[in-house]
Amino acid sequence: MSTSNRKYKDSVFVDLFSEDEKAKENFLSLYNALHGTNLKLSCPVENIRLDNVMYMNIINDVSCLVDNKIIVLAEHQSTINENMPLRFLQYIARLYEKLQAPTDRYLRKLSKIPTPEFYVFYNGKEDYPETSTLRLSDAYITKPERIPLELEVKVFNINKNKRAEVLNRCKPLEEYSLFVEEVRKQTQLDPENGFTNAVKICIEKGILKEYLTRKSREVINMLVAEYDYDTDIAVQRDEASRIAFAEGIEQGIEQGIEQGIEQGIEQGIQRGFEDGSYQKALETAKMMKLKNFDIVVIKEISGLSELEIKNL
């Protein structure tokens, strides 16, 4: 079903539902599972996927034009991104630009467009409901009674323990879920050979058997690419966190030193004033004492104690 010449390595999810020679069959199976329809393999399906929009290197999205609808699918193997409605809004705007002739937007007659639908398939480790809906309006700072612009994203948790109904209706998606589960298990047991072992075991169990038998080496390369990308992102985030922490400490020390210096100078000036005033008071009292002023008067004028005056 592929029509694009991609410069980066796809994920297994994308390859299975968008790029592989049997991707159209798999995609229609998933479409029928989502809509309760029975579209045949003869039904026209156009791959309209955009290059390098939602992610930087690994792009886990599938976009197809079918049955007068734009179906956008995405896979998440980590925490669900609650900003997906906004990202899909930007995505669909780019798709409409791609599908429409540049002059269509200036026509006076209404220009019909395909209906968009958005789906995310979650298979990460964190607990997440079987199904949920993310809405663009949830991001609005102020929300009027009538929402002027809404975009909904349907999220399916396709981990087998959630028993999502869509898995029962779509064999390719169900087997993909089992494949991801096996990959996760084998990479924990043997990080060096986990991908290869997972592919072999899935073939033996009949999970995506035809696909993996035909493309085992390519699938392993895709898994390595996904793993390297996720690791790279994690390392970059950790590094950024450590750099920010170190910079924060350094800045704190510098501010502390500056504040200490300023405080020291201020205290020194104050102490200097105090010492100067005291010295002047001593000199005044000494002069008054030499001229035989009464001690009560000397105390009142100099501010010194009787003992301090007697010791002069």
N, C-alpha and C positions, 0 to 999 in steps of 0.2 A: 504494500500500500504506500510505501515511501515514494515521495516525489522530490525530496530535497537532498542536496549534497552537503552533508553536515561536516563541520570541521572539528568536532569534538566527539568524544565517546558518549553514546547514549547509555542510560541506565537499562537494566533488564526489563523493568516495567514499561518503559517507552518502546523498547525494541519489540516486546511481546504484543503491544496493542497499537503500534503505529508504524514500525519500520520493517519488521520481519515479513517474509513472503506469505505468512499466514496471519498477519496482523489484522487484515480486514475481517476475517472469520472470527478472530478473537474479539475484536472491537464490537462487531454486531452482536455477538453473544452477550457482551456486557451491556450494550445499549438495550437489547431486548429484556435483560434482567432488570434494568433500572426502570423501564417503561411498561413492562408487561405486554410487549408487542412480539411479533414473530417475523421481523424483517428477514428476507432471504439473502443469500450471498450475492444474488444478482442486483440487489439494491445499490445504487450509486453511493459511494463514500469517498469524499475528497479530503485528503490530508492538508490542512491549512495551518499547520503548526508554525509558530514564529520562532526565529532563531535567537537564542541567547537573551531572553527578556526577563524571565522570572528568577533565574539563577545565573551564577557567573560561569561555571564550567559544566557541571552536571545539571541537566535540565530535565526534571521528572514531570513533564507535562505532555499531554496529548490533546490535540485540537483537531476536530473533524467536522466537516459539513455533511449532514445526513438528515433526510426527511424534513428539509426546510428548517433545520435547527443547527446551531453551532454548539457542539458538545465539547466542553473543556474539562479534562480530567487531570488530576495531579496526585502524586504519591508523596506521603510524608513518612520518613523513617525516624524522625525525631519528634520533639515537642510540636504540637499543633500551633501554627502561626495565626494568631487571632487577627492579623492584618491581611489575611488572604482575600477578603472581599474587596479591599482597596486595590490590592495587586491584580486581582482579576478584572476590576474596572479598568485599570490602565491597559491590561492585556487585551480586553475585548475591544477597547477603542482602537488599538493598533490593528486588530483583526478586521474591523469594519473598514478602516482606511485601506487595508490590503484588498478587501473584497469589492469595494465600490470604485467605480470610475471617478477620477478627480472632479469631474463636472457634475456628478449626480447630486452633490450637496447643494448645488445652486438651482436645481430644477424646482419649478413652482409646484408641480404635481408631486404628491407623496411618493417617496422612494421606499419601497418595501425592503425590509432587512430580515435575515434569519433570526429566529428566537434563540437567545443564548441560555445555556444551562451549565452550571458549575458544580463539580464534584471533587472531593478530596478523599483519598483512600489512605487511612492511617494504619500503619503496622509497627509503630514504635513500641518501646518497652514500658512507657508510663501508662498508668491506668487511664482509660478514656471510655466514655459511653459508647454503646453499640452504634448509635446514630445521634447526630446533633446538627444544628443549623447555625452558621455564622452569618451575621447581617451587617451590611455596610452602615446602617443607621446606628448600630451600637457604638460606632466611633464618633458620632456627631457630638460636638460640645454642647449644643442645645438641640433638643429634639421637639419639633412642633407636633401637633396632633396628627396632621396629615404630612407624611414623609414625602418630600418632593423627589427624592431619588433613592431607590432601594436596590440592593443586589444581595441575593442569598446564595450561600455556598452550602451544599449538603455534604456532611462529613460521615463517612462510614468507617468504623473500626473493623478492619478485616483480619485481626488476629483471631485464630481459630477458637480460642477460649471464649470469645464474645458471641460466637455462633450467629453472626450477621446473616440475615435472610438472603441478602444479595449473593452470598457465597454458594448457597444451595441452588441458586438459579443460574449461576455462571461458572462453569467448570474451569475455564482458563484462569479466572480470578481466584477461585478456590485453590487450585494447584499452585498458583503463584504465591499465595499466602503460606501454603505448606513449604514451598521452596525457601522462602525468606526465613521461616522458622527453623528449617534445617541448616541453613547457612549460619544463622545466629548461634545455633547449638554447636556446630562443628568448629567454628572459629574460636569459640570459647575453649573447646577441648584441645584444639591444635591450631594456634594462630598462624603457623607457617604453612600448613597444608589444608587449612579448613575449607577454603573455597573449592579446591579440587575434590576433597572428600565429600563435600555436600553435593556437588554435581553427580558424582558416582552413586551415592546413596539414593538420591532422588530418581535417577535412571532405574536403579534396581527396584525401587518402590513404585515405579510407574508414574511418578510426579513429573509433569512436563516432559515425559520421556522422549517423544519424537523431537521436540524443540531442543532439548539438552543434548540428545545424541547427535543431532545435526550441527549444533553450534557450541559444543562444550568449550572449546578453546576460546571462542569469542566471548562467551558468557563469563568465563573466568577472568578474562581481561577487563570486562565491564565491571565486574565485582571489585577487582583490584583498583580500578579507576575511582569507583564510588568510595571505597574504603580510604584511599589516599586523599581524596577530596575532603571527606569528613574529618579525617585525622588532621589534615592541614588546617582546616577551619578551627578545630578544637585547639591546636597548638597556637594558632594566631591569637585566638581569644585569650588563652592562658598567658601568652607572652604580653599581650596588651594590658591584661590585668596586673601582671607583675611590674611592668614598666610604670603604669599609672600609680601603683602602690609605692614604688621606689621614688618616683617624682614627688609624690605627696609627702613622703618622709623628708626628702631633701628640702622641699619648699617649707615644710614645717620647721625644720632646723634653722633654715635661713631666716624665716620670720621670727623664730625664737631669739636668734642671735641679734637681729636688728632691734627687736623689742627690748632685749636685755641691754644692749648698748644705749638705746634711747633712755631706758629707765635708769641706767647707771649714770648717764650724763645728767639727767634731771635730778636724781638723788644727790649727785656730787655738787651740782649748782646749789641745791637747797641746803646741803650740809655746809657749803662754802659761805652761803649767806648767814647761816646760823652761827658758824665759827667766827665770822667777821663781826657780827653783832655782839657776840659774847666778849670778843677781844676789846671791842670799843667800850663795852660796859665796864670791863676791868680797868681800862685806862682812865675812864671818867671817875670811877669810884676811888682809884688810887690818888688822883689829883685832888679830889674833894677831901680825902682823908688827910693829905698833907696840909691842906688849908684849914684843918680842924673843924670841918663841917660835922654836925651831929650825925650819928650813925643812922638814926631814923630817916633823916633827910637823904642820906646817901643811898639807903635801901630803896626809898621811894623813887629817886631819879634814875638809878642804875638798874634797878630790877634784880640786884643780887641779894643773896641771903646774908644774914648777919655774920655767919661763919666765914663765908667767902670774903667778906669785907675785912674781918679781923686777920685773915691769913695774908692780906696784901702787904 
